[in-house]
Amino acid sequence: MYVKTHKTKKGGTLVAVCDEDILGKKLEEGRKYLDLTGDFYNGEKKNPKETADLMRNADLINLVGEQAIKIAADEELISPDAVKRIDGVPIFQSMTEGS
């Protein structure tokens, strides 16, 4: 999977994770749209352990794909109820950064 770390406006860390098989695609379902062709998710290729470590230390996480969601759920970083789907692909996006 691909992982990219971003700095937030508040100085925190946002980790964006995208499964390898969907990076570069555009997901569309009704009014929902997610473009995975840009730089936001296109970071370094990481294994599951490295990805989990980065997720645990992030202030915010944005996840796209079955593997990314599974790692976060296994680490108890997200609730399965918070996972949405676009075009059948699971996604999770943190909406606020803690203080």
GIHUJO-V799208 format. One record per residue. N is the residue number from 1. RES is the residue in three letters. PHI is phi in degrees with one decimal (NA if undefined). Layout:
BEGIN
n=N res=RES phi=PHI
n=N res=RES phi=PHI
END
This chain:
BEGIN
n=1 res=MET phi=NA
n=2 res=TYR phi=-108.2
n=3 res=VAL phi=-130.1
n=4 res=LYS phi=-132.4
n=5 res=THR phi=-100.9
n=6 res=HIS phi=-123.9
n=7 res=LYS phi=-92.1
n=8 res=THR phi=-90.0
n=9 res=LYS phi=-62.9
n=10 res=LYS phi=-87.9
n=11 res=GLY phi=87.5
n=12 res=GLY phi=-86.3
n=13 res=THR phi=-119.4
n=14 res=LEU phi=-111.6
n=15 res=VAL phi=-108.6
n=16 res=ALA phi=-105.1
n=17 res=VAL phi=-126.9
n=18 res=CYS phi=-136.4
n=19 res=ASP phi=-60.8
n=20 res=GLU phi=-59.1
n=21 res=ASP phi=-73.5
n=22 res=ILE phi=-116.7
n=23 res=LEU phi=-59.6
n=24 res=GLY phi=95.5
n=25 res=LYS phi=-101.5
n=26 res=LYS phi=-116.6
n=27 res=LEU phi=-100.1
n=28 res=GLU phi=-142.3
n=29 res=GLU phi=-155.6
n=30 res=GLY phi=60.7
n=31 res=ARG phi=-88.7
n=32 res=LYS phi=-88.2
n=33 res=TYR phi=-149.1
n=34 res=LEU phi=-138.7
n=35 res=ASP phi=-98.0
n=36 res=LEU phi=-104.1
n=37 res=THR phi=-92.4
n=38 res=GLY phi=-85.0
n=39 res=ASP phi=-84.4
n=40 res=PHE phi=-56.0
n=41 res=TYR phi=-98.9
n=42 res=ASN phi=-85.2
n=43 res=GLY phi=-112.0
n=44 res=GLU phi=-95.6
n=45 res=LYS phi=-74.2
n=46 res=LYS phi=-131.3
n=47 res=ASN phi=-86.8
n=48 res=PRO phi=-58.6
n=49 res=LYS phi=-65.4
n=50 res=GLU phi=-61.7
n=51 res=THR phi=-63.7
n=52 res=ALA phi=-60.7
n=53 res=ASP phi=-60.1
n=54 res=LEU phi=-65.6
n=55 res=MET phi=-61.1
n=56 res=ARG phi=-61.3
n=57 res=ASN phi=-95.1
n=58 res=ALA phi=-87.1
n=59 res=ASP phi=-82.9
n=60 res=LEU phi=-136.1
n=61 res=ILE phi=-134.0
n=62 res=ASN phi=-123.9
n=63 res=LEU phi=-128.3
n=64 res=VAL phi=-137.2
n=65 res=GLY phi=114.4
n=66 res=GLU phi=-60.1
n=67 res=GLN phi=-66.0
n=68 res=ALA phi=-60.9
n=69 res=ILE phi=-65.1
n=70 res=LYS phi=-62.1
n=71 res=ILE phi=-60.7
n=72 res=ALA phi=-64.0
n=73 res=ALA phi=-67.8
n=74 res=ASP phi=-61.8
n=75 res=GLU phi=-84.6
n=76 res=GLU phi=58.7
n=77 res=LEU phi=-91.4
n=78 res=ILE phi=-135.7
n=79 res=SER phi=-93.3
n=80 res=PRO phi=-56.2
n=81 res=ASP phi=-66.1
n=82 res=ALA phi=-86.9
n=83 res=VAL phi=-82.1
n=84 res=LYS phi=-107.7
n=85 res=ARG phi=-133.6
n=86 res=ILE phi=-129.4
n=87 res=ASP phi=54.5
n=88 res=GLY phi=83.5
n=89 res=VAL phi=-95.8
n=90 res=PRO phi=-72.2
n=91 res=ILE phi=-137.1
n=92 res=PHE phi=-141.5
n=93 res=GLN phi=-134.0
n=94 res=SER phi=-64.2
n=95 res=MET phi=-104.7
n=96 res=THR phi=-137.3
n=97 res=GLU phi=-104.8
n=98 res=GLY phi=-66.4
n=99 res=SER phi=-86.6
END
